[in-house]
Amino acid sequence: MKKPDFRELKNNIKIIESVNLGFESMFADRDNQKEAISSLCALIAHDYAIDELSSISVTELKNSKAGIRVSALLAAGYNTLGDIARVSDHELLRTEGIGEKQTESIRQIITEFANSLSSHYMVGLEAPGSGKETPKNNELLTQLWRYMKCEKIRSEAEEPFKNLRAYVELMRRDAMAKSSFRWLFSGNETKQHTLFMIKDIEGYCASPFFKRLLNLLSDYNSALKTEQSEALDAYSKNSADFYALLENLESRMGHKPFLYDSIPVNLADAIEDTELCLEDFKGNLRAYQAFGAKYILNQKKVLLGDEMGLGKTIQAIAVMIHINATEYEKSHFLIVCPASVIINWEREIRKFSELNRYILHGQSTEGDLLRWKENGGAAITNYESLNKIIDGIDNRMKLSLLIIDEAHYIKNPGALRTQYIRKLYDESESILLMTGTPLENRVDEMCNLIEFIRPDMTQEIRKIAHLRNLPEFKEKLSSLYLRRTRKQVLTELPPIDEKQEWCDMTLEDRESYVSAVASGSFSDMRRVSYIQDDTGTSSKAARLLEICQEAVCEGRKVVVFSFFRDTIEKISCLLGDRCAGVITGDTRIEDRQLIIDRFGGNDSGDVLICQVQAGGVGLNIQAASIVIFCEPQIKPSLTWQALSRVYRMGQIRNVLVYHLLCQDTLDEYMIGILEEKKLEFNDFADGSAIAEAYDSLIDKDFVRSVIEQEKKKYLPMVVED
């Protein structure tokens, strides 16, 4: 029997064991990377504390019992604790009257101040080009991005590494001859086995599987060397993942992120203790999002009223993934939403999960319904298609979770779509109603939503529905209604600056407006400065062009909102090539996201134009950081919803909002009354109180009154002419 080449065998074994060591190091590095991020956060918090010490007077040292001579420190030019923190003990000892014991006491007090300040500081991330970034900030972004890349590779490598580790153990324990000396004194059986193992090891080294291991290791080593420029670019495109990682690593210093409001401690603790299985979730949840998912799982039938832009969809997907992983082999989820967001739901589910997806809308509805029933997964339909699928579900199957997006669509109990939804109550083990505007119109409407998910509580809720902002009321709702606002949970959002841009009417603006007043057309009066065909004579259009040009210089993108189709057409023609796309109610659902994607990848200075009703629902437009409203809207929520598409999680630049207005026109009346309504609406909506909502349409009396006042103002001028 021919002796094998033991040198080659030892080399192959060495290669396999070396790769195994590389994978062991890969997984051991996880804790090292976490520690590096945590240490960097601590350094950033320390720098913040030192800066804050500069705002604390040295006279604070008088409050100690150490007998520190504050007057001597002031005389020496030490006015703040920051001044002292920045000098050495040797320099401090030069101060007359300050000895070693006092220096030691001063250091101890300043350290306590600094520790207190840094422990309450929540580490933020600054966008590249913001002017606020520091070397440590950029290094933290780089470390976070490297960790994310490495973690993705570790996730892919987990199963292959188990195989590799098992094979290494097999080689180490195997009785084969591993040297010429051992071969010489081995029997035929051992020699035969040795030859078999040598061939097996050679095959293992040459296998596609082993090549994949080598590629994973190579990718990992490349990830560790990721350049800072790549990390900064990644943050610019998706800041939300960076903040989610900071929270998940518990590296943000100080207070626990805001998760809930007015939820009893016992309920909050029970929700926090809920296990959340997200092994199949392809993303990162923010702390408040994880709490929201646990809340839904714990309470079963709830209304999630998070403000727009906080990721209600991703929370719902996390719940579906948990249920699919822990409860049923073939879970069935049904999502009912407006037609405009069907594609967005499908894309988000595909992005964050491996769940089967079926769109029950259009000609393929019947076949997709059957496939969904057979295979399980998430089915997405719109309100108008419910009549085609309801009979296939009612009394025929069980839903693990029923999701009603934009749930205020079913606020009217007499509406046909509401009746269809109610038929699914008994078929649904869990129900999630989602809406950012649960108090859109009147008390009864929100009570109707509550009655659907918790009929046992309806009577009690209706009895106290007149109460405003009372703790008792909030506590009653806490078991079924969860609402968080951006201000509460997205502390990292850049500032938003709203400006009223008052434009002096041109002669053509005035003439067109007077004609609108004379005809008594409220709609035409609202379109002041866009009524005439020639936008070259429009004062608002001129200001819009100026803002868009400034956006080019500042490297920003712009989104323009208007209620009126003809205004949108005129602005689109005016902008020409700078218009990156137009979204109106007529834009096909599947095309809307494609337009948004194109806009996100385009150059700075590009402008997206949206009809406020179409662009304010289901679209994420964080690529823009300048928002222009062509005219005041008749409901505060229309403006708020549209703005929320830009000012939402993932926005890294300060957002500039321009409201284009003309003096001495309907704009003045509109902006005044809407400011009042906006304040009242926000007070009640954000406080989760069911009183009257202040987002109703401007009534006929208002319209009639304004038209009469404008006629008195302008029509005599016409007569005089």
SEKOLVEX-172973 format. One record per residue (C-alpha): x, y, z; residue number from 0; residue in one letter. Coordinates in steps of 0.2 Angstrom, whole numbers. Last residue first. Example, Ala and Ser with C-alpha at 12.3 -4.5 7.8 and 13.67 -1.06 7.14 Angstrom:
<atoms>
ATOM      c1      c2      c3     i   aa
ATOM      68      -5      36     1    s
ATOM      62     -22      39     0    a
</atoms>
This chain:
<atoms>
ATOM      c1      c2      c3     i   aa
ATOM    -308     508     -66   720    d
ATOM    -318     514     -51   719    e
ATOM    -330     499     -52   718    v
ATOM    -315     487     -52   717    v
ATOM    -307     495     -37   716    m
ATOM    -324     494     -29   715    p
ATOM    -323     475     -31   714    l
ATOM    -307     472     -21   713    y
ATOM    -310     475      -3   712    k
ATOM    -329     473      -2   711    k
ATOM    -327     457     -13   710    k
ATOM    -314     450      -2   709    e
ATOM    -325     452      13   708    q
ATOM    -339     444       5   707    e
ATOM    -328     429      -1   706    i
ATOM    -321     427      16   705    v
ATOM    -338     426      25   704    s
ATOM    -345     414      12   703    r
ATOM    -330     402      14   702    v
ATOM    -331     404      33   701    f
ATOM    -350     400      33   700    d
ATOM    -347     385      22   699    k
ATOM    -335     377      34   698    d
ATOM    -316     375      34   697    i
ATOM    -315     356      34   696    l
ATOM    -312     348      51   695    s
ATOM    -295     345      59   694    d
ATOM    -299     351      77   693    y
ATOM    -303     334      85   692    a
ATOM    -317     335      98   691    e
ATOM    -312     326     114   690    a
ATOM    -303     310     115   689    i
ATOM    -286     313     123   688    a
ATOM    -271     305     116   687    s
ATOM    -261     320     121   686    g
ATOM    -253     321     104   685    d
ATOM    -270     322      96   684    a
ATOM    -278     334     108   683    f
ATOM    -265     348     109   682    d
ATOM    -260     345      91   681    n
ATOM    -277     348      85   680    f
ATOM    -279     364      95   679    e
ATOM    -263     371      89   678    l
ATOM    -266     367      71   677    k
ATOM    -284     374      72   676    k
ATOM    -277     391      77   675    e
ATOM    -263     391      64   674    e
ATOM    -276     385      51   673    l
ATOM    -287     401      55   672    i
ATOM    -273     413      52   671    g
ATOM    -265     404      37   670    i
ATOM    -282     403      28   669    m
ATOM    -287     421      31   668    y
ATOM    -270     428      25   667    e
ATOM    -270     416      10   666    d
ATOM    -287     423       5   665    l
ATOM    -278     438      -1   664    t
ATOM    -271     454       6   663    d
ATOM    -253     447       6   662    q
ATOM    -248     432      -5   661    c
ATOM    -242     416       2   660    l
ATOM    -229     403      -1   659    l
ATOM    -226     392      14   658    h
ATOM    -208     387      14   657    y
ATOM    -201     372      25   656    v
ATOM    -183     370      28   655    l
ATOM    -178     353      35   654    v
ATOM    -161     351      45   653    n
ATOM    -152     337      37   652    r
ATOM    -151     319      43   651    i
ATOM    -169     312      39   650    q
ATOM    -169     293      43   649    g
ATOM    -184     294      54   648    m
ATOM    -196     307      48   647    r
ATOM    -197     325      42   646    y
ATOM    -199     321      23   645    v
ATOM    -215     311      22   644    r
ATOM    -221     319      38   643    s
ATOM    -222     336      29   642    l
ATOM    -236     329      18   641    a
ATOM    -245     322      33   640    q
ATOM    -244     338      43   639    w
ATOM    -249     349      28   638    t
ATOM    -265     338      25   637    l
ATOM    -267     336      44   636    s
ATOM    -269     355      46   635    p
ATOM    -284     355      34   634    k
ATOM    -289     367      21   633    i
ATOM    -271     368      14   632    q
ATOM    -261     384      12   631    p
ATOM    -254     387      -5   630    e
ATOM    -239     382     -15   629    c
ATOM    -231     372      -1   628    f
ATOM    -212     370      -3   627    i
ATOM    -202     357       7   626    v
ATOM    -183     358       7   625    i
ATOM    -173     343      15   624    s
ATOM    -178     330       1   623    a
ATOM    -170     313       1   622    a
ATOM    -181     309      16   621    q
ATOM    -196     306       4   620    i
ATOM    -205     291      11   619    n
ATOM    -222     288       4   618    l
ATOM    -237     280      11   617    g
ATOM    -249     295      11   616    v
ATOM    -244     314       9   615    g
ATOM    -239     313      -9   614    g
ATOM    -256     308     -15   613    a
ATOM    -266     321      -5   612    q
ATOM    -253     335      -7   611    v
ATOM    -251     333     -26   610    q
ATOM    -233     330     -27   609    c
ATOM    -218     338     -37   608    i
ATOM    -201     332     -34   607    l
ATOM    -187     344     -37   606    v
ATOM    -168     340     -41   605    d
ATOM    -155     352     -34   604    g
ATOM    -144     338     -28   603    s
ATOM    -142     324     -41   602    d
ATOM    -153     309     -42   601    n
ATOM    -153     293     -32   600    g
ATOM    -167     298     -21   599    g
ATOM    -178     305     -35   598    f
ATOM    -176     289     -44   597    r
ATOM    -182     279     -29   596    d
ATOM    -197     291     -26   595    i
ATOM    -202     290     -44   594    i
ATOM    -201     271     -43   593    l
ATOM    -211     272     -27   592    q
ATOM    -225     281     -36   591    r
ATOM    -225     270     -52   590    d
ATOM    -233     254     -44   589    e
ATOM    -248     265     -37   588    i
ATOM    -251     273     -54   587    r
ATOM    -250     291     -54   586    t
ATOM    -268     298     -56   585    d
ATOM    -269     305     -38   584    g
ATOM    -253     315     -42   583    t
ATOM    -235     312     -41   582    i
ATOM    -223     321     -53   581    v
ATOM    -205     318     -57   580    g
ATOM    -187     324     -56   579    a
ATOM    -192     342     -61   578    c
ATOM    -175     350     -64   577    r
ATOM    -177     346     -83   576    d
ATOM    -191     359     -85   575    g
ATOM    -195     369     -69   574    l
ATOM    -208     380     -76   573    l
ATOM    -217     365     -85   572    c
ATOM    -218     356     -69   571    s
ATOM    -224     371     -59   570    i
ATOM    -238     374     -72   569    k
ATOM    -243     356     -71   568    e
ATOM    -243     356     -52   567    i
ATOM    -254     372     -52   566    t
ATOM    -266     363     -64   565    d
ATOM    -268     348     -53   564    r
ATOM    -272     358     -37   563    f
ATOM    -268     353     -19   562    f
ATOM    -250     358     -20   561    s
ATOM    -233     351     -13   560    f
ATOM    -216     354     -19   559    v
ATOM    -201     343     -14   558    v
ATOM    -184     349     -15   557    v
ATOM    -166     342     -14   556    k
ATOM    -151     349      -6   555    r
ATOM    -133     352     -11   554    g
ATOM    -133     370      -4   553    e
ATOM    -130     379     -21   552    c
ATOM    -143     368     -30   551    v
ATOM    -156     371     -15   550    a
ATOM    -153     390     -18   549    e
ATOM    -159     388     -36   548    q
ATOM    -174     379     -30   547    c
ATOM    -178     393     -17   546    i
ATOM    -176     406     -31   545    e
ATOM    -187     396     -43   544    l
ATOM    -201     395     -29   543    l
ATOM    -200     414     -26   542    r
ATOM    -203     417     -45   541    a
ATOM    -217     405     -45   540    a
ATOM    -225     414     -30   539    k
ATOM    -224     431     -39   538    s
ATOM    -232     424     -55   537    s
ATOM    -230     433     -71   536    t
ATOM    -218     420     -78   535    g
ATOM    -231     407     -73   534    t
ATOM    -241     413     -88   533    d
ATOM    -258     404     -88   532    d
ATOM    -265     415     -74   531    q
ATOM    -272     407     -59   530    i
ATOM    -255     402     -51   529    y
ATOM    -253     418     -41   528    s
ATOM    -269     415     -31   527    v
ATOM    -274     397     -32   526    r
ATOM    -285     398     -16   525    r
ATOM    -295     412     -25   524    m
ATOM    -298     400     -39   523    d
ATOM    -306     387     -27   522    s
ATOM    -316     400     -18   521    f
ATOM    -324     405     -34   520    s
ATOM    -335     420     -31   519    g
ATOM    -334     426     -49   518    s
ATOM    -329     443     -43   517    a
ATOM    -316     436     -31   516    v
ATOM    -308     425     -45   515    a
ATOM    -307     440     -57   514    s
ATOM    -299     450     -43   513    v
ATOM    -286     436     -41   512    y
ATOM    -282     436     -59   511    s
ATOM    -279     455     -59   510    e
ATOM    -269     454     -44   509    r
ATOM    -257     441     -50   508    d
ATOM    -256     449     -67   507    e
ATOM    -250     465     -58   506    l
ATOM    -238     456     -48   505    t
ATOM    -242     451     -30   504    m
ATOM    -229     454     -17   503    d
ATOM    -224     437     -10   502    c
ATOM    -225     432       9   501    w
ATOM    -214     417      12   500    e
ATOM    -220     410      29   499    q
ATOM    -206     400      36   498    k
ATOM    -205     383      44   497    e
ATOM    -188     378      51   496    d
ATOM    -186     360      56   495    i
ATOM    -171     354      67   494    p
ATOM    -162     338      65   493    p
ATOM    -169     322      71   492    l
ATOM    -158     314      85   491    e
ATOM    -171     315      98   490    t
ATOM    -182     303      88   489    l
ATOM    -193     296     102   488    v
ATOM    -203     310     111   487    q
ATOM    -202     323      97   486    k
ATOM    -206     311      84   485    r
ATOM    -222     307      93   484    t
ATOM    -227     290     102   483    r
ATOM    -245     283     103   482    r
ATOM    -251     267     110   481    l
ATOM    -269     263     112   480    y
ATOM    -277     246     118   479    l
ATOM    -271     244     136   478    s
ATOM    -267     262     139   477    s
ATOM    -284     269     135   476    l
ATOM    -291     268     152   475    k
ATOM    -274     275     158   474    e
ATOM    -275     290     146   473    k
ATOM    -293     294     153   472    f
ATOM    -288     293     171   471    e
ATOM    -273     304     167   470    p
ATOM    -284     318     161   469    l
ATOM    -280     326     144   468    n
ATOM    -298     331     140   467    r
ATOM    -313     322     146   466    l
ATOM    -328     321     134   465    h
ATOM    -324     303     130   464    a
ATOM    -327     297     148   463    i
ATOM    -344     288     146   462    k
ATOM    -339     283     128   461    r
ATOM    -323     274     135   460    i
ATOM    -334     263     147   459    e
ATOM    -346     258     134   458    q
ATOM    -333     253     122   457    t
ATOM    -322     243     133   456    m
ATOM    -329     225     130   455    d
ATOM    -330     230     111   454    p
ATOM    -311     230     111   453    r
ATOM    -304     230      93   452    i
ATOM    -320     236      84   451    f
ATOM    -327     247      98   450    e
ATOM    -310     256      99   449    i
ATOM    -311     261      80   448    l
ATOM    -329     266      83   447    n
ATOM    -324     276      98   446    c
ATOM    -311     285      87   445    m
ATOM    -326     290      75   444    e
ATOM    -337     295      90   443    d
ATOM    -325     308      96   442    v
ATOM    -324     317      80   441    r
ATOM    -313     321      65   440    n
ATOM    -295     315      63   439    e
ATOM    -292     309      81   438    l
ATOM    -283     293      75   437    p
ATOM    -271     302      64   436    t
ATOM    -255     292      63   435    g
ATOM    -265     276      60   434    t
ATOM    -263     258      62   433    m
ATOM    -276     245      68   432    l
ATOM    -268     229      73   431    l
ATOM    -279     214      76   430    i
ATOM    -274     197      84   429    s
ATOM    -282     180      83   428    e
ATOM    -292     185      68   427    s
ATOM    -307     175      61   426    e
ATOM    -319     182      74   425    d
ATOM    -315     200      68   424    y
ATOM    -315     197      50   423    l
ATOM    -333     201      47   422    k
ATOM    -330     218      55   421    r
ATOM    -318     222      40   420    i
ATOM    -332     219      27   419    y
ATOM    -344     230      37   418    q
ATOM    -331     244      38   417    t
ATOM    -329     242      19   416    r
ATOM    -347     244      16   415    l
ATOM    -348     260      26   414    a
ATOM    -361     261      40   413    g
ATOM    -348     259      54   412    p
ATOM    -339     275      48   411    n
ATOM    -321     275      56   410    k
ATOM    -316     262      44   409    i
ATOM    -304     273      34   408    y
ATOM    -298     279      50   407    h
ATOM    -287     263      50   406    a
ATOM    -274     270      39   405    e
ATOM    -267     252      39   404    d
ATOM    -278     238      45   403    i
ATOM    -268     223      50   402    i
ATOM    -276     206      54   401    l
ATOM    -264     194      63   400    l
ATOM    -264     175      64   399    s
ATOM    -279     174      53   398    l
ATOM    -290     159      53   397    k
ATOM    -299     151      38   396    m
ATOM    -316     148      31   395    r
ATOM    -329     156      42   394    n
ATOM    -325     173      32   393    d
ATOM    -309     171      22   392    i
ATOM    -315     166       5   391    g
ATOM    -331     176       6   390    d
ATOM    -321     192      10   389    i
ATOM    -309     190      -5   388    i
ATOM    -318     200     -19   387    k
ATOM    -328     212      -8   386    n
ATOM    -312     217       1   385    l
ATOM    -305     224     -16   384    s
ATOM    -309     242     -13   383    e
ATOM    -301     242       4   382    y
ATOM    -284     237      -3   381    n
ATOM    -276     220      -1   380    t
ATOM    -260     213       5   379    i
ATOM    -258     194       9   378    a
ATOM    -243     190      21   377    a
ATOM    -238     172      23   376    g
ATOM    -246     155      22   375    g
ATOM    -243     142       8   374    n
ATOM    -260     135       4   373    e
ATOM    -271     150       9   372    k
ATOM    -259     162       1   371    w
ATOM    -259     151     -15   370    r
ATOM    -278     151     -16   369    l
ATOM    -279     170     -13   368    l
ATOM    -266     173     -26   367    d
ATOM    -276     163     -39   366    g
ATOM    -292     173     -35   365    e
ATOM    -283     190     -35   364    t
ATOM    -274     188     -51   363    s
ATOM    -285     201     -61   362    q
ATOM    -282     215     -49   361    g
ATOM    -278     216     -30   360    h
ATOM    -274     202     -18   359    l
ATOM    -255     205     -18   358    i
ATOM    -247     190     -11   357    y
ATOM    -231     189      -1   356    r
ATOM    -222     174       7   355    n
ATOM    -212     179      22   354    l
ATOM    -193     180      20   353    e
ATOM    -192     196      30   352    s
ATOM    -186     215      31   351    f
ATOM    -184     220      13   350    k
ATOM    -198     209       6   349    r
ATOM    -210     215      19   348    i
ATOM    -205     233      15   347    e
ATOM    -207     231      -4   346    r
ATOM    -224     223      -2   345    e
ATOM    -231     236      10   344    w
ATOM    -224     250      -2   343    n
ATOM    -233     242     -16   342    i
ATOM    -250     241      -7   341    i
ATOM    -247     260      -2   340    v
ATOM    -258     269     -14   339    s
ATOM    -272     256     -14   338    a
ATOM    -276     261       4   337    p
ATOM    -273     247      16   336    c
ATOM    -279     229      22   335    v
ATOM    -265     218      28   334    i
ATOM    -269     200      30   333    l
ATOM    -257     188      39   332    f
ATOM    -258     169      38   331    h
ATOM    -246     158      48   330    s
ATOM    -240     142      41   329    k
ATOM    -229     133      54   328    e
ATOM    -238     142      68   327    y
ATOM    -233     150      84   326    e
ATOM    -215     154      86   325    t
ATOM    -206     159      70   324    a
ATOM    -222     165      60   323    n
ATOM    -228     175      76   322    i
ATOM    -211     183      78   321    h
ATOM    -210     187      59   320    i
ATOM    -228     195      59   319    m
ATOM    -224     205      74   318    v
ATOM    -208     212      67   317    a
ATOM    -218     216      51   316    i
ATOM    -230     226      61   315    a
ATOM    -216     236      69   314    q
ATOM    -209     239      52   313    i
ATOM    -225     246      46   312    t
ATOM    -227     258      61   311    k
ATOM    -210     266      57   310    g
ATOM    -209     282      66   309    l
ATOM    -212     293      51   308    g
ATOM    -231     297      54   307    m
ATOM    -235     299      73   306    e
ATOM    -238     282      82   305    d
ATOM    -256     278      84   304    g
ATOM    -255     259      86   303    l
ATOM    -273     253      90   302    l
ATOM    -273     236      98   301    v
ATOM    -280     219      98   300    k
ATOM    -267     206     105   299    k
ATOM    -261     215     120   298    q
ATOM    -244     206     122   297    n
ATOM    -240     204     104   296    l
ATOM    -245     222     100   295    i
ATOM    -235     229     115   294    y
ATOM    -220     218     111   293    k
ATOM    -220     226      93   292    a
ATOM    -222     243     100   291    g
ATOM    -208     240     113   290    f
ATOM    -196     234      99   289    a
ATOM    -201     250      89   288    q
ATOM    -197     261     104   287    y
ATOM    -180     253     106   286    a
ATOM    -176     255      87   285    r
ATOM    -177     239      77   284    l
ATOM    -163     234      66   283    n
ATOM    -165     224      50   282    g
ATOM    -167     208      42   281    k
ATOM    -179     199      54   280    f
ATOM    -177     180      53   279    d
ATOM    -170     179      71   278    e
ATOM    -182     191      77   277    l
ATOM    -190     182      92   276    c
ATOM    -197     195     104   275    l
ATOM    -200     189     122   274    e
ATOM    -212     199     132   273    t
ATOM    -203     206     148   272    d
ATOM    -205     224     142   271    e
ATOM    -223     221     139   270    i
ATOM    -226     214     157   269    a
ATOM    -215     229     164   268    d
ATOM    -226     242     155   267    a
ATOM    -242     234     161   266    l
ATOM    -236     234     179   265    n
ATOM    -230     252     178   264    v
ATOM    -246     258     171   263    p
ATOM    -245     266     153   262    i
ATOM    -246     285     153   261    s
ATOM    -233     287     140   260    d
ATOM    -222     274     131   259    y
ATOM    -205     271     124   258    l
ATOM    -194     286     128   257    f
ATOM    -176     280     127   256    p
ATOM    -168     276     144   255    k
ATOM    -159     290     151   254    h
ATOM    -140     292     150   253    g
ATOM    -127     285     137   252    m
ATOM    -131     278     120   251    r
ATOM    -121     262     120   250    s
ATOM    -135     250     124   249    e
ATOM    -129     240     109   248    l
ATOM    -147     239     103   247    n
ATOM    -149     258     105   246    e
ATOM    -133     262      95   245    l
ATOM    -138     249      82   244    l
ATOM    -155     258      80   243    a
ATOM    -147     275      78   242    y
ATOM    -135     268      64   241    f
ATOM    -150     259      56   240    d
ATOM    -160     275      55   239    a
ATOM    -146     285      47   238    s
ATOM    -149     277      30   237    n
ATOM    -142     286      15   236    k
ATOM    -131     299      24   235    s
ATOM    -125     286      36   234    y
ATOM    -119     275      22   233    a
ATOM    -110     289      14   232    d
ATOM    -101     293      31   231    l
ATOM     -97     274      32   230    a
ATOM     -89     273      15   229    e
ATOM     -79     289      18   228    s
ATOM     -72     281      34   227    q
ATOM     -64     267      25   226    e
ATOM     -69     249      29   225    t
ATOM     -54     239      35   224    k
ATOM     -64     227      47   223    l
ATOM     -76     224      32   222    a
ATOM     -62     219      21   221    s
ATOM     -57     206      34   220    n
ATOM     -75     200      35   219    y
ATOM     -76     199      16   218    d
ATOM     -60     188      16   217    s
ATOM     -67     177      29   216    l
ATOM     -83     175      20   215    l
ATOM     -74     171       4   214    n
ATOM     -63     158      12   213    l
ATOM     -79     150      19   212    l
ATOM     -87     150       2   211    r
ATOM     -72     142      -5   210    k
ATOM     -74     128       8   209    f
ATOM     -92     125       3   208    f
ATOM     -87     125     -16   207    p
ATOM     -76     110     -11   206    s
ATOM     -57     109     -14   205    a
ATOM     -52     109       4   204    c
ATOM     -66      97       8   203    y
ATOM     -61      86      -6   202    g
ATOM     -43      85       0   201    e
ATOM     -49      81      18   200    i
ATOM     -60      67      11   199    d
ATOM     -45      60       1   198    k
ATOM     -34      61      16   197    i
ATOM     -48      53      27   196    m
ATOM     -50      38      15   195    f
ATOM     -31      35      14   194    l
ATOM     -31      35      33   193    t
ATOM     -45      23      34   192    h
ATOM     -36      11      23   191    q
ATOM     -20      13      33   190    k
ATOM     -30      10      49   189    t
ATOM     -37      -6      42   188    e
ATOM     -20     -11      35   187    n
ATOM     -11     -10      52   186    g
ATOM      -2       5      58   185    s
ATOM      17       5      63   184    f
ATOM      24      13      47   183    l
ATOM       9      25      45   182    w
ATOM      13      32      63   181    r
ATOM      31      36      58   180    f
ATOM      26      43      41   179    s
ATOM      14      55      50   178    s
ATOM      -5      59      52   177    k
ATOM     -11      41      54   176    a
ATOM     -30      41      55   175    m
ATOM     -38      39      73   174    a
ATOM     -49      54      71   173    d
ATOM     -51      65      86   172    r
ATOM     -43      81      78   171    r
ATOM     -50      78      61   170    m
ATOM     -68      76      68   169    l
ATOM     -66      91      79   168    e
ATOM     -61     102      64   167    v
ATOM     -76      95      54   166    y
ATOM     -88     100      68   165    a
ATOM     -80     117      68   164    r
ATOM     -82     119      49   163    l
ATOM    -100     114      50   162    n
ATOM    -104     126      64   161    k
ATOM     -95     139      55   160    f
ATOM    -106     137      39   159    p
ATOM    -121     139      50   158    e
ATOM    -115     156      58   157    e
ATOM    -106     163      43   156    a
ATOM    -121     172      35   155    e
ATOM    -125     180      52   154    s
ATOM    -107     184      55   153    r
ATOM    -106     192      38   152    i
ATOM    -121     204      42   151    k
ATOM    -113     207      59   150    e
ATOM     -97     212      51   149    c
ATOM    -105     225      40   148    k
ATOM    -115     232      54   147    m
ATOM    -100     232      65   146    y
ATOM     -90     241      52   145    r
ATOM    -104     254      50   144    w
ATOM    -104     257      69   143    l
ATOM     -85     259      70   142    q
ATOM     -86     271      55   141    t
ATOM    -100     281      62   140    l
ATOM     -90     282      79   139    l
ATOM     -75     288      70   138    e
ATOM     -84     302      61   137    n
ATOM     -91     307      78   136    n
ATOM     -74     306      86   135    k
ATOM     -66     317      72   134    p
ATOM     -80     330      75   133    t
ATOM     -96     333      65   132    e
ATOM    -106     349      68   131    k
ATOM    -103     358      51   130    g
ATOM    -117     348      44   129    s
ATOM    -106     341      30   128    g
ATOM    -106     324      36   127    p
ATOM    -121     321      47   126    a
ATOM    -119     321      66   125    e
ATOM    -123     307      77   124    l
ATOM    -130     309      95   123    g
ATOM    -124     302     111   122    v
ATOM    -138     304     124   121    m
ATOM    -130     313     139   120    y
ATOM    -137     310     156   119    h
ATOM    -122     300     162   118    s
ATOM    -110     313     154   117    s
ATOM    -117     327     165   116    l
ATOM    -117     317     181   115    s
ATOM     -99     311     178   114    n
ATOM     -93     328     174   113    a
ATOM    -101     335     190   112    f
ATOM     -94     321     200   111    e
ATOM     -77     324     192   110    t
ATOM     -78     342     196   109    i
ATOM     -81     339     214   108    i
ATOM     -66     326     215   107    q
ATOM     -54     338     206   106    r
ATOM     -59     352     218   105    i
ATOM     -56     341     233   104    s
ATOM     -39     336     227   103    e
ATOM     -34     353     223   102    t
ATOM     -40     359     240   101    q
ATOM     -29     345     248   100    k
ATOM     -14     350     238    99    e
ATOM     -15     368     241    98    g
ATOM     -24     383     234    97    i
ATOM     -21     399     243    96    g
ATOM     -11     407     229    95    e
ATOM     -15     398     213    94    t
ATOM       1     389     207    93    r
ATOM      -7     373     213    92    l
ATOM     -19     374     199    91    l
ATOM      -5     374     186    90    e
ATOM       3     358     194    89    h
ATOM     -15     350     195    88    d
ATOM     -16     352     176    87    s
ATOM     -28     364     167    86    v
ATOM     -43     360     157    85    r
ATOM     -55     355     171    84    a
ATOM     -51     372     180    83    i
ATOM     -58     382     165    82    d
ATOM     -72     371     163    81    g
ATOM     -77     373     181    80    l
ATOM     -80     391     177    79    t
ATOM     -72     408     181    78    n
ATOM     -54     403     184    77    y
ATOM     -44     419     181    76    g
ATOM     -32     418     196    75    a
ATOM     -43     431     205    74    a
ATOM     -58     419     203    73    l
ATOM     -48     404     210    72    l
ATOM     -43     415     225    71    a
ATOM     -61     420     228    70    s
ATOM     -67     402     227    69    v
ATOM     -56     397     242    68    r
ATOM     -62     379     244    67    i
ATOM     -68     376     262    66    g
ATOM     -71     357     258    65    a
ATOM     -89     358     263    64    k
ATOM     -95     360     245    63    s
ATOM    -108     373     241    62    n
ATOM     -94     386     238    61    k
ATOM     -88     376     223    60    l
ATOM    -103     381     213    59    e
ATOM     -95     399     213    58    t
ATOM     -84     392     199    57    v
ATOM     -98     395     188    56    s
ATOM    -105     381     177    55    i
ATOM    -107     385     158    54    s
ATOM     -89     379     155    53    s
ATOM     -93     363     163    52    l
ATOM    -105     359     149    51    e
ATOM     -90     358     137    50    d
ATOM     -81     346     148    49    i
ATOM     -97     335     149    48    a
ATOM     -99     335     130    47    y
ATOM     -81     329     129    46    d
ATOM     -85     315     142    45    h
ATOM    -100     310     132    44    a
ATOM     -90     309     116    43    i
ATOM     -77     298     126    42    l
ATOM     -90     287     133    41    a
ATOM     -97     284     116    40    c
ATOM     -80     279     110    39    l
ATOM     -78     267     124    38    s
ATOM     -95     259     120    37    s
ATOM     -91     258     101    36    i
ATOM     -74     249     106    35    a
ATOM     -83     238     118    34    e
ATOM     -96     233     105    33    k
ATOM     -82     229      93    32    q
ATOM     -72     219     106    31    n
ATOM     -88     209     110    30    d
ATOM     -91     205      92    29    r
ATOM     -73     201      89    28    d
ATOM     -75     184      97    27    a
ATOM     -86     179      82    26    f
ATOM     -73     183      69    25    m
ATOM     -59     177      79    24    s
ATOM     -67     160      80    23    e
ATOM     -70     161      61    22    f
ATOM     -51     165      58    21    g
ATOM     -46     151      70    20    l
ATOM     -57     139      59    19    n
ATOM     -49     146      43    18    v
ATOM     -32     141      51    17    s
ATOM     -38     124      56    16    e
ATOM     -43     121      38    15    i
ATOM     -26     127      31    14    i
ATOM     -16     117      44    13    k
ATOM     -26     101      40    12    i
ATOM     -22     104      22    11    n
ATOM      -4     107      25    10    n
ATOM      -3      92      37     9    k
ATOM     -10      81      23     8    l
ATOM       2      89      10     7    e
ATOM      17      84      21     6    r
ATOM       9      67      24     5    f
ATOM      11      62       6     4    d
ATOM       3      45       6     3    p
ATOM      12      29       8     2    k
ATOM       8      16      -6     1    k
ATOM       0       0       0     0    m
</atoms>
